[in-house]
Amino acid sequence: MKLRRLFGQRKAPIRSLWFFMLMAAMGWICISVTYFIYTVPGTANSYLYRFILMKTALFSSVRSAGADIVRIVRNSDSLDDSYKTDIGKAAETTTFLPQNFTFSPNETCPEKFKEMTGPFYVNMTEIPLDDIYANFSRIIDMGGRWRPKDCIPPFKVAFLIPFRKRHHHLPILLRHLLPMLMKQHLDFTIFLVEQSGEYPFNRAMLFNVGFTEAMKRDKFDCFIFHDIDHIPENDRTYYGCVDMPRHYATQLDIHMYHLEYEDFFGGVSGVGTSQFRKVNGFSNQFWGWGGEDDDFYTRIKQGGYNVSRPPDAYGRYQSITKNHLQEAQFLGRFSLLKHSAERNFIDGLNSLHYKTPIITLTRFYTNITVDLRPIKDLTSATEQTLK
């Protein structure tokens, strides 16, 4: 009896120790997961999205298999082993080029060309910018401007690429994007909008700055907002100013080529110049990762516009994951998104203030370097802009 009491008394501290170790391990896991989500939110989001898709696919497969079994049992008496498929009726094929395809230097460029062959190989190998220079330096004007000579382009397109310490990714994007735009016979200019200073990355505000500075240089018909780490897979993804507002990157490889959610408007998107002005541009309040695209989508819907997307698999993109240093997550985005509709009229192009940027013309792009600072009083900033 004494031994039983002795061992019984010793079990209590041991159980407490195991409980303490278990709670400590769970706390460490929670802290690690929280830190991972905060520091690399894009990667965490892609993992979560893949898990959700796998779960949905698994449940769908189970339901489909169950339905097939029930169908077979119910129709077991009427099964016919001599089932035949009418293979004489092949699917109708449509040519990419329009009928009577012709064009001349005196005619407007069409939207389709024989050079636009569809899917192409995406090469993610990191290369120096000098390799791009060797291939395209003689045909692109300083500042990243190019226009076709064999027809009259109907639009002037400005590409805005938000940038900060992504020098390894820029040649990869240009290697794929430049020949694609030339095949489409677009009159385009590429602007690299680079953020300097110590504040967190503000992708949306960079787009507002890029829009403002680009319109000082030329009258563009539309703007393409293109993340530097999104590489298109299909040269038939037409970047002309049609069907705007338009969301291009609908099927991203890290999202298993599924649209992340119905209102998703991130990665690569485009709007007409008048549309961008009408919705007051992007918000200037999103510092860090996440939220600005959802806020911009609200502005577009509030402005009375419907978002279009590319057909079929034209919206397939690959994401550069190597040397991808991502900004920390912006935890205040949920609070801002709750009041997007109320804030749209005082937060955007009409409240934009920034120091005079440093503009440098390179062979492949116009570099706009700007030091961004938070706009604390939106009301006063808007009043100063209106004056």
Backbone torsions as a table, in degrees:
resi	resn	phi	psi	omega
1	MET	NA	-40.3	179.7
2	LYS	-64.7	-39.2	178.7
3	LEU	-64.2	-41.0	179.1
4	ARG	-62.1	-43.6	178.9
5	ARG	-64.1	-37.4	-179.0
6	LEU	-65.3	-48.5	-180.0
7	PHE	-67.7	-35.1	177.7
8	GLY	-63.1	-37.2	178.5
9	GLN	-70.3	-31.2	-179.3
10	ARG	-76.4	-26.3	-178.6
11	LYS	-66.0	-32.6	-177.2
12	ALA	-61.6	-49.1	176.9
13	PRO	-63.0	-36.7	179.7
14	ILE	-64.3	-43.2	178.2
15	ARG	-63.6	-39.3	177.8
16	SER	-63.7	-39.0	179.2
17	LEU	-65.3	-44.5	178.6
18	TRP	-63.7	-39.8	178.7
19	PHE	-63.5	-42.1	178.7
20	PHE	-63.0	-43.9	180.0
21	MET	-64.3	-39.2	178.7
22	LEU	-64.2	-45.3	179.3
23	MET	-64.7	-38.4	178.3
24	ALA	-64.5	-41.2	179.1
25	ALA	-65.1	-42.4	178.9
26	MET	-64.9	-39.2	177.4
27	GLY	-64.3	-41.0	178.9
28	TRP	-64.2	-39.9	178.9
29	ILE	-64.7	-43.8	179.8
30	CYS	-62.6	-43.5	179.2
31	ILE	-64.7	-41.0	-179.5
32	SER	-64.7	-43.1	179.2
33	VAL	-64.9	-43.2	178.9
34	THR	-62.2	-43.7	178.6
35	TYR	-63.3	-40.3	179.5
36	PHE	-63.8	-44.1	-179.7
37	ILE	-65.6	-38.1	-177.2
38	TYR	-72.9	-40.7	-174.7
39	THR	-82.9	-36.2	178.8
40	VAL	-129.2	68.5	-174.4
41	PRO	-64.4	-33.1	-180.0
42	GLY	-64.3	-44.1	178.0
43	THR	-64.8	-43.8	178.7
44	ALA	-62.4	-39.1	180.0
45	ASN	-66.4	-39.0	179.2
46	SER	-66.5	-39.2	176.6
47	TYR	-63.2	-44.8	178.9
48	LEU	-62.1	-42.0	-178.5
49	TYR	-65.6	-39.7	178.1
50	ARG	-63.9	-40.0	178.6
51	PHE	-62.7	-42.8	179.9
52	ILE	-64.3	-41.9	179.4
53	LEU	-65.0	-41.2	179.3
54	MET	-64.5	-40.6	178.5
55	LYS	-64.9	-43.5	179.4
56	THR	-63.8	-42.3	179.6
57	ALA	-64.3	-39.0	179.4
58	LEU	-64.8	-47.7	179.4
59	PHE	-63.1	-39.8	179.3
60	SER	-63.9	-40.0	179.3
61	SER	-65.0	-41.2	179.2
62	VAL	-64.0	-44.2	179.2
63	ARG	-64.4	-41.4	-179.9
64	SER	-64.8	-41.8	179.3
65	ALA	-64.6	-41.2	178.3
66	GLY	-63.5	-41.6	178.7
67	ALA	-64.7	-38.1	178.3
68	ASP	-64.7	-39.9	179.6
69	ILE	-64.0	-44.9	178.9
70	VAL	-61.9	-41.2	-179.4
71	ARG	-64.3	-40.0	-179.5
72	ILE	-66.6	-42.0	179.8
73	VAL	-63.6	-42.9	-177.9
74	ARG	-67.8	-33.8	-175.2
75	ASN	-107.7	22.5	-176.0
76	SER	-63.5	-29.9	-177.9
77	ASP	-75.8	-20.8	-175.0
78	SER	-109.9	14.9	179.7
79	LEU	-67.3	139.6	-179.0
80	ASP	-125.7	114.2	-178.9
81	ASP	-69.5	-14.3	-177.6
82	SER	-95.0	27.1	-179.7
83	TYR	-60.9	132.6	-176.3
84	LYS	-126.5	149.6	177.0
85	THR	-109.1	137.1	179.4
86	ASP	-77.9	93.5	-177.6
87	ILE	-86.7	-0.1	179.9
88	GLY	-73.6	-25.5	-179.4
89	LYS	-95.0	86.1	179.8
90	ALA	-75.3	154.9	179.5
91	ALA	-63.8	137.4	-179.5
92	GLU	-69.5	134.1	179.3
93	THR	-106.2	139.3	178.6
94	THR	-115.8	137.1	179.1
95	THR	-77.0	147.6	-178.8
96	PHE	-71.5	-38.0	-178.8
97	LEU	-79.9	146.0	177.7
98	PRO	-70.5	163.5	178.0
99	GLN	-65.6	148.3	-179.4
100	ASN	52.8	51.2	-175.1
101	PHE	-71.7	112.1	175.6
102	THR	-147.5	154.2	172.8
103	PHE	-158.9	159.7	-177.1
104	SER	-143.2	167.6	-179.7
105	PRO	-60.3	-19.6	-179.1
106	ASN	-97.0	3.0	-178.6
107	GLU	-112.2	159.6	178.3
108	THR	-70.4	138.1	179.0
109	CYS	-64.5	132.4	175.0
110	PRO	-74.7	177.9	-179.8
111	GLU	-90.2	-8.7	-176.9
112	LYS	-130.7	137.8	178.2
113	PHE	-135.8	156.2	-178.9
114	LYS	-65.6	-23.0	178.2
115	GLU	-70.6	-18.5	179.5
116	MET	-82.9	89.4	-170.4
117	THR	-91.2	-8.6	178.2
118	GLY	108.4	-138.4	-176.4
119	PRO	-60.8	142.4	177.4
120	PHE	-137.5	163.1	-177.5
121	TYR	-74.0	131.0	177.8
122	VAL	-99.3	119.3	-178.3
123	ASN	-104.4	110.6	-177.7
124	MET	-90.6	8.7	179.8
125	THR	-65.3	131.1	178.9
126	GLU	-74.1	131.0	-179.0
127	ILE	-133.7	156.3	176.0
128	PRO	-73.6	155.4	179.5
129	LEU	-64.4	-22.7	178.6
130	ASP	-62.3	-30.9	177.7
131	ASP	-65.9	-37.5	175.8
132	ILE	-67.4	-38.0	-179.7
133	TYR	-61.6	-39.0	-178.4
134	ALA	-65.5	-29.9	-175.9
135	ASN	-91.1	-29.1	-171.3
136	PHE	-125.1	-1.3	-171.8
137	SER	-63.5	-29.2	-175.6
138	ARG	-83.8	-13.2	-173.7
139	ILE	-114.5	-8.0	179.8
140	ILE	-111.2	133.4	179.8
141	ASP	-74.2	159.7	177.0
142	MET	-59.0	139.4	-177.6
143	GLY	93.5	1.4	178.5
144	GLY	79.3	31.2	-179.1
145	ARG	-102.1	135.5	174.6
146	TRP	-147.5	144.1	174.8
147	ARG	-147.2	146.8	-177.7
148	PRO	-72.1	157.3	178.5
149	LYS	-110.8	-9.6	-176.2
150	ASP	-98.2	2.7	174.7
151	CYS	-165.3	170.5	-177.4
152	ILE	-98.0	112.3	-179.7
153	PRO	-67.8	135.0	-177.3
154	PRO	-79.6	-14.4	-176.0
155	PHE	-133.3	157.7	165.6
156	LYS	-111.5	117.7	-172.8
157	VAL	-111.1	131.2	176.1
158	ALA	-109.2	128.6	176.4
159	PHE	-102.4	121.9	178.0
160	LEU	-107.6	119.5	-178.7
161	ILE	-115.7	108.4	177.1
162	PRO	-69.3	139.8	-168.4
163	PHE	-143.6	139.8	169.4
164	ARG	-165.7	110.0	175.6
165	LYS	55.4	45.6	177.5
166	ARG	-122.9	43.3	-174.8
167	HIS	-65.0	-26.8	178.6
168	HIS	-73.1	-26.3	-174.6
169	HIS	-88.2	-26.1	-174.5
170	LEU	-59.9	-48.0	178.7
171	PRO	-61.9	-33.3	179.9
172	ILE	-64.2	-45.0	178.7
173	LEU	-64.3	-47.0	-177.5
174	LEU	-63.8	-35.5	-179.5
175	ARG	-60.4	-33.2	-179.2
176	HIS	-95.2	-35.9	-173.2
177	LEU	-75.7	-42.5	-176.3
178	LEU	-59.0	-53.8	179.4
179	PRO	-63.7	-30.3	178.7
180	MET	-65.4	-44.8	179.9
181	LEU	-67.6	-34.3	177.5
182	MET	-68.6	-38.6	176.5
183	LYS	-61.5	-31.4	-179.7
184	GLN	-84.9	-1.4	176.8
185	HIS	55.0	49.1	180.0
186	LEU	-97.0	147.0	169.3
187	ASP	-89.9	101.4	-171.4
188	PHE	-129.6	156.8	172.3
189	THR	-136.6	134.5	-178.7
190	ILE	-103.4	127.7	177.7
191	PHE	-116.0	124.8	174.4
192	LEU	-99.2	109.1	-176.1
193	VAL	-98.8	104.9	-171.1
194	GLU	-103.9	131.4	178.2
195	GLN	-94.6	127.8	173.8
196	SER	-109.2	-177.3	179.4
197	GLY	89.0	-175.5	-171.6
198	GLU	-103.8	-6.9	-176.9
199	TYR	-75.7	157.3	178.4
200	PRO	-59.6	157.7	-176.8
201	PHE	-63.0	132.6	178.7
202	ASN	-123.8	87.1	-176.7
203	ARG	-59.9	-43.8	-176.5
204	ALA	-65.6	-43.9	-180.0
205	MET	-65.7	-34.3	176.0
206	LEU	-62.4	-37.6	176.9
207	PHE	-64.5	-39.7	177.5
208	ASN	-63.8	-42.5	178.1
209	VAL	-64.9	-45.5	179.5
210	GLY	-60.3	-41.9	177.8
211	PHE	-61.5	-47.5	-177.9
212	THR	-62.4	-46.2	-178.1
213	GLU	-72.1	-35.6	179.5
214	ALA	-65.5	-39.8	-179.2
215	MET	-70.0	-17.0	174.1
216	LYS	-74.6	-20.9	-175.0
217	ARG	-98.4	-28.8	-177.9
218	ASP	-162.8	166.9	178.0
219	LYS	-98.5	93.5	-179.0
220	PHE	-87.2	145.5	-179.4
221	ASP	-85.2	-29.7	179.3
222	CYS	-155.0	166.1	-178.3
223	PHE	-128.6	135.5	174.6
224	ILE	-107.7	121.3	178.0
225	PHE	-95.1	107.7	-167.0
226	HIS	-122.9	112.1	174.4
227	ASP	-64.7	144.2	-173.7
228	ILE	-71.3	-21.8	-176.9
229	ASP	-98.5	13.0	178.2
230	HIS	-107.8	114.5	-176.9
231	ILE	-109.6	120.9	179.9
232	PRO	-68.4	151.1	179.7
233	GLU	-108.2	-7.3	-173.2
234	ASN	-137.7	120.7	-177.6
235	ASP	-78.0	0.9	173.7
236	ARG	-89.6	3.7	171.7
237	THR	-75.6	92.8	-170.2
238	TYR	-74.2	124.4	-177.5
239	TYR	-96.7	15.2	176.4
240	GLY	-72.5	168.9	-174.1
241	CYS	-83.7	61.9	178.4
242	VAL	-123.9	150.3	176.8
243	ASP	55.9	39.7	177.6
244	MET	-86.4	148.2	-3.9
245	PRO	-68.0	148.8	-173.9
246	ARG	-137.9	135.5	175.5
247	HIS	-106.6	119.0	-173.1
248	TYR	-91.9	-48.7	-172.6
249	ALA	-82.1	72.5	-177.5
250	THR	-86.8	-24.2	-176.6
251	GLN	-128.7	98.7	-177.1
252	LEU	-102.8	140.8	-174.7
253	ASP	-61.5	-38.0	-179.1
254	ILE	-71.5	-11.0	173.5
255	HIS	-105.4	20.3	178.6
256	MET	57.8	33.7	176.7
257	TYR	57.0	40.7	173.5
258	HIS	-122.9	147.5	174.0
259	LEU	-65.8	125.9	-171.7
260	GLU	-60.1	-46.1	171.8
261	TYR	-160.3	163.1	-168.0
262	GLU	-60.4	-35.7	-177.6
263	ASP	-92.3	11.2	-177.3
264	PHE	-66.9	132.2	-176.8
265	PHE	-138.6	29.3	-174.1
266	GLY	-102.8	176.7	176.9
267	GLY	87.0	-78.3	179.1
268	VAL	-139.7	121.5	-180.0
269	SER	-147.2	168.0	-178.6
270	GLY	-148.4	149.2	176.2
271	VAL	-142.1	155.5	172.8
272	GLY	-72.6	157.2	-177.7
273	THR	-61.4	-46.4	179.4
274	SER	-65.6	-34.8	177.8
275	GLN	-64.5	-42.6	-178.6
276	PHE	-63.4	-38.9	178.5
277	ARG	-68.6	-40.3	-177.3
278	LYS	-63.2	-38.8	-178.5
279	VAL	-87.4	5.0	177.0
280	ASN	67.7	29.3	175.5
281	GLY	65.9	-157.1	176.9
282	PHE	-86.3	163.9	170.4
283	SER	-72.9	149.8	177.5
284	ASN	-99.5	7.6	-168.6
285	GLN	-101.8	-0.3	-174.9
286	PHE	-96.8	98.3	-179.2
287	TRP	-102.6	115.8	-175.7
288	GLY	108.2	-164.5	-172.5
289	TRP	-89.6	130.8	166.0
290	GLY	99.0	145.5	170.0
291	GLY	102.8	-31.9	-173.2
292	GLU	-66.9	-33.3	179.1
293	ASP	-69.4	-40.3	177.7
294	ASP	-64.4	-39.1	177.4
295	ASP	-64.6	-41.4	180.0
296	PHE	-67.0	-36.1	177.0
297	TYR	-61.8	-39.3	177.0
298	THR	-62.5	-40.2	178.0
299	ARG	-62.6	-41.5	-178.7
300	ILE	-64.2	-45.6	178.9
301	LYS	-65.9	-38.6	178.5
302	GLN	-67.0	-29.0	177.3
303	GLY	-77.4	-3.3	177.4
304	GLY	89.6	16.8	-178.4
305	TYR	-102.6	151.1	173.1
306	ASN	-109.1	137.7	-178.5
307	VAL	-85.4	131.8	175.3
308	SER	-102.2	160.4	178.7
309	ARG	-137.5	154.7	-178.8
310	PRO	-64.4	151.6	178.9
311	PRO	-79.3	161.8	172.8
312	ASP	51.4	-130.6	-177.2
313	ALA	-102.1	21.4	-179.3
314	TYR	-69.2	-20.0	-177.4
315	GLY	-93.7	24.0	-179.8
316	ARG	-85.1	130.4	-179.6
317	TYR	-134.9	153.6	172.1
318	GLN	-111.9	144.7	-177.9
319	SER	-104.1	134.8	176.3
320	ILE	-77.7	119.5	-178.3
321	THR	-106.3	-19.7	-179.1
322	LYS	-78.3	138.4	-178.8
323	ASN	54.1	41.5	-177.4
324	HIS	-100.5	92.6	178.6
325	LEU	-90.1	108.1	-173.2
326	GLN	-97.2	147.7	177.7
327	GLU	-70.0	154.5	177.0
328	ALA	-65.9	154.9	-176.8
329	GLN	-68.3	139.2	176.8
330	PHE	-88.3	104.2	-174.1
331	LEU	-74.2	-17.8	-178.6
332	GLY	-87.5	6.0	-174.8
333	ARG	-68.4	-32.8	-177.8
334	PHE	-66.3	-38.3	177.7
335	SER	-65.7	-40.9	178.6
336	LEU	-67.0	-39.7	-177.5
337	LEU	-66.1	-26.2	178.4
338	LYS	-65.4	-27.7	-175.6
339	HIS	-118.5	30.3	-178.4
340	SER	-59.7	-46.8	-175.6
341	ALA	-62.2	-38.8	-179.1
342	GLU	-74.1	-27.9	-173.3
343	ARG	-90.8	-14.2	-172.1
344	ASN	-59.4	-31.0	-173.9
345	PHE	-82.7	-13.1	-178.8
346	ILE	-120.3	-2.9	-176.3
347	ASP	-129.5	108.3	-179.2
348	GLY	161.2	-137.2	179.7
349	LEU	-61.1	-36.4	-176.5
350	ASN	-76.5	-9.3	176.8
351	SER	-116.2	11.0	-175.1
352	LEU	-75.3	124.7	174.6
353	HIS	-138.3	133.8	179.9
354	TYR	-157.5	158.1	177.6
355	LYS	-68.0	156.4	178.8
356	THR	-58.1	121.1	-175.2
357	PRO	-76.7	162.2	173.0
358	ILE	-95.8	117.8	-176.4
359	ILE	-109.8	124.1	-178.6
360	THR	-126.9	131.3	177.6
361	LEU	-92.7	120.5	172.8
362	THR	-112.0	177.9	-177.6
363	ARG	-66.4	-35.4	-171.6
364	PHE	-107.0	-9.9	-178.9
365	TYR	-164.3	161.7	170.2
366	THR	-96.3	116.4	-177.1
367	ASN	-89.9	121.1	177.6
368	ILE	-112.8	105.3	179.8
369	THR	-101.2	124.6	-174.0
370	VAL	-139.2	141.1	176.4
371	ASP	-96.8	109.3	-175.7
372	LEU	-90.2	143.6	175.7
373	ARG	-132.3	148.7	179.9
374	PRO	-62.5	145.3	175.1
375	ILE	-99.4	107.1	-171.5
376	LYS	-81.5	-44.8	-176.9
377	ASP	-107.2	97.6	-177.0
378	LEU	-66.8	-37.6	-176.2
379	THR	-64.0	-47.5	-179.7
380	SER	-67.9	-36.9	178.7
381	ALA	-63.7	-41.0	178.4
382	THR	-65.6	-41.3	179.3
383	GLU	-63.7	-39.3	178.1
384	GLN	-65.7	-37.7	179.8
385	THR	-66.9	-41.0	-179.3
386	LEU	-65.9	-32.5	177.8
387	LYS	-69.0	NA	NA
